Amino acid sequence: MHFRTASLITGLVVASLTAQAQDSDRPRAVFDSLDISGGFFGFHMRYTEVMRTDVALLGFSAGVVVNDNLNVGLVGNFSSSVIKNQPYERFLNDSLGLNTLGGLEMRYGYGGLIVEPVLFHRSPYHIALPIIIGAGGVNYGYPIPGSDSSDRRSKVAGQAFFALEPGVEMEVTLVRHFRIGFGASYLYTSSLDLPETSPDALRTIMYRLSLKLAAP
């Protein structure tokens, strides 16, 4: 009886030491406590106002889910509305003698890294706090005279800018792996240096709608 007990204890001790040895042989990581628990893909729509014009932006995001409550990935957004600047167009036509055909438009887009903590992630109703850090570009252009395509445009001015967009969304899990979110954010950009354009023209509050697929 004592022999069987001693053998059982010895076996447990050996198994424990073996497990510890195997664990110590595993490669270590800087963030050992972080676990990739899935991935996500999102489609985003934003509404804002730029130079007294209603503007819609479309965007996409994709990345990984860490510890079930942190989304990390890449995102890109671009304007899909016609943004006019009549003072600049008059300057081009009257002072420089260009023929913009009344089609001068501003277009812009931005993207970069998105970090999105999620509060109450186990509930069907939860709060997401997306933060975008990246860069973008803005340009003015007009259709090339005689061109049969409106996509062929003559660029007259443009520049790159830094972009930072913190936001908040209320998300609802409608069915497994599919979420819809409503919220708002503020786009901060570095100052613009473009003709007849305010340096803070793109710094605006945005109202957001997000559709998101999350996979385990």
C-alpha positions in Angstrom: 0.0 0.0 0.0 2.8 2.4 1.0 4.7 1.4 -2.2 1.7 2.2 -4.4 1.2 5.6 -2.7 4.9 6.5 -3.1 4.8 5.4 -6.8 1.7 7.6 -7.4 3.3 10.7 -5.7 6.6 10.1 -7.6 4.7 9.9 -10.9 2.9 13.1 -10.2 6.1 14.9 -9.3 7.8 13.7 -12.5 4.9 14.7 -14.7 4.9 18.2 -13.1 8.6 18.6 -13.6 8.3 17.5 -17.2 5.5 19.9 -17.9 7.5 22.8 -16.4 10.5 21.8 -18.5 8.5 21.8 -21.7 6.9 25.2 -20.8 10.3 26.7 -20.2 11.5 25.5 -23.6 8.7 27.5 -25.3 9.8 30.7 -27.1 8.9 33.7 -25.0 7.2 36.9 -26.4 7.3 40.5 -25.2 3.5 40.5 -24.8 3.0 36.9 -23.5 -0.3 37.8 -21.9 -1.9 38.9 -25.3 -3.8 36.3 -27.2 -5.0 36.6 -30.8 -8.6 35.5 -30.5 -9.9 36.2 -34.0 -10.1 38.7 -36.8 -12.5 41.4 -38.1 -13.5 43.2 -41.3 -15.5 46.4 -41.3 -17.4 48.6 -43.7 -17.8 52.2 -42.6 -19.9 55.2 -43.6 -19.4 58.7 -42.3 -21.3 61.9 -42.7 -19.8 65.4 -42.1 -19.7 68.9 -43.5 -16.7 70.4 -45.3 -16.8 74.0 -46.6 -20.6 74.2 -46.2 -21.1 71.0 -48.2 -22.6 67.7 -46.9 -20.0 65.0 -47.4 -20.2 61.3 -47.2 -17.1 59.1 -46.7 -16.8 55.4 -47.3 -14.2 53.2 -45.6 -12.9 49.7 -44.9 -11.0 48.2 -42.0 -9.5 44.8 -41.2 -7.3 43.4 -38.5 -7.1 41.0 -35.5 -8.9 40.7 -32.3 -6.8 40.6 -29.1 -8.1 39.0 -25.9 -11.6 39.3 -27.2 -11.8 43.0 -26.4 -9.3 44.9 -28.5 -9.3 45.3 -32.3 -6.1 46.3 -34.0 -5.7 46.7 -37.7 -5.6 49.0 -40.7 -8.3 51.4 -42.0 -8.9 53.6 -45.1 -11.5 56.2 -45.8 -12.2 58.4 -48.8 -14.7 61.1 -49.7 -17.5 60.2 -52.2 -19.2 63.6 -52.5 -18.7 66.6 -54.7 -17.0 69.3 -52.7 -16.9 72.7 -54.5 -14.7 75.7 -53.8 -16.2 78.6 -55.9 -13.7 81.3 -54.8 -10.8 79.1 -55.8 -12.4 78.2 -59.1 -13.1 81.9 -59.9 -9.4 82.6 -59.2 -8.3 79.9 -61.6 -10.6 81.0 -64.4 -10.3 84.8 -64.1 -6.7 85.3 -62.9 -4.9 82.3 -64.4 -7.0 81.9 -67.5 -7.8 78.2 -66.9 -11.0 76.6 -68.2 -12.2 74.4 -65.4 -15.5 73.8 -67.1 -17.2 74.5 -63.7 -16.0 71.1 -62.5 -13.3 72.0 -59.9 -13.7 69.6 -56.9 -11.9 68.8 -53.7 -11.3 65.2 -53.0 -9.6 63.7 -49.9 -9.0 60.4 -48.1 -7.0 59.2 -45.1 -6.1 56.0 -43.3 -3.6 54.2 -41.1 -3.6 52.2 -37.9 -6.8 51.6 -35.9 -6.8 50.7 -32.3 -10.3 49.9 -30.9 -10.9 48.9 -27.2 -14.3 47.3 -26.7 -16.1 47.7 -23.4 -18.7 45.0 -22.2 -17.6 42.8 -25.2 -19.5 39.8 -23.8 -22.8 41.7 -23.9 -24.8 42.0 -27.2 -24.7 45.8 -26.5 -21.2 47.1 -26.1 -19.2 50.3 -26.6 -16.3 50.6 -29.0 -13.7 53.3 -28.7 -11.9 53.5 -32.1 -8.8 55.6 -32.6 -7.2 56.1 -36.0 -3.7 57.4 -36.4 -2.3 57.9 -39.9 -2.0 60.2 -42.8 -4.1 61.3 -45.8 -4.1 63.4 -48.9 -6.3 66.2 -50.4 -6.3 67.6 -53.9 -8.2 69.9 -56.2 -8.8 68.9 -59.8 -11.1 69.4 -62.8 -12.1 67.4 -65.8 -9.6 67.5 -68.7 -11.2 69.5 -71.6 -12.1 67.1 -74.4 -11.9 64.0 -72.3 -14.7 61.5 -72.5 -14.2 60.4 -68.9 -14.9 62.4 -65.8 -12.2 60.3 -64.0 -9.5 61.9 -66.1 -8.8 65.1 -64.2 -6.2 67.8 -64.2 -4.8 68.3 -60.7 -4.1 72.0 -59.7 -3.2 71.7 -56.0 -2.8 69.1 -53.3 -1.0 68.1 -50.2 -0.6 65.3 -47.6 -1.7 65.7 -44.0 -1.4 64.0 -40.6 -4.7 62.4 -39.4 -6.0 61.5 -35.9 -9.6 60.4 -35.4 -10.8 59.4 -31.9 -14.4 58.2 -31.7 -17.1 56.3 -29.8 -19.7 53.8 -31.1 -22.5 51.8 -29.6 -22.3 48.4 -31.2 -25.1 45.8 -31.3 -24.4 42.1 -32.1 -27.4 41.2 -34.3 -26.4 37.7 -35.1 -23.3 35.7 -34.3 -20.2 37.4 -35.8 -22.1 40.3 -37.3 -22.3 43.7 -35.6 -23.7 47.1 -36.4 -22.5 50.3 -34.8 -23.6 53.9 -34.5 -21.5 56.8 -33.2 -19.5 59.9 -33.7 -15.9 60.9 -34.1 -13.7 64.0 -34.6 -11.2 64.1 -37.4 -8.1 66.2 -36.6 -5.7 67.0 -39.4 -2.5 69.0 -39.6 -3.0 72.4 -41.1 -3.8 72.7 -44.8 -1.9 75.0 -47.1 -4.0 75.2 -50.2 -5.4 78.2 -52.1 -8.7 79.7 -50.9 -9.0 76.9 -48.3 -9.1 77.2 -44.5 -6.2 75.4 -42.8 -8.7 73.5 -40.6 -11.2 72.7 -43.4 -11.1 69.0 -42.7 -11.3 69.2 -38.9 -14.9 68.2 -38.4 -17.2 66.1 -36.3 -18.3 62.9 -38.1 -21.4 60.8 -37.6 -20.7 57.1 -38.2 -22.4 53.9 -39.2 -20.3 50.7 -39.1 -21.0 47.1 -40.3 -18.5 44.6 -38.9 -17.9 40.9 -39.4 -15.9 39.2 -36.6 -14.5 35.7 -36.9 -13.2 33.6 -33.9 
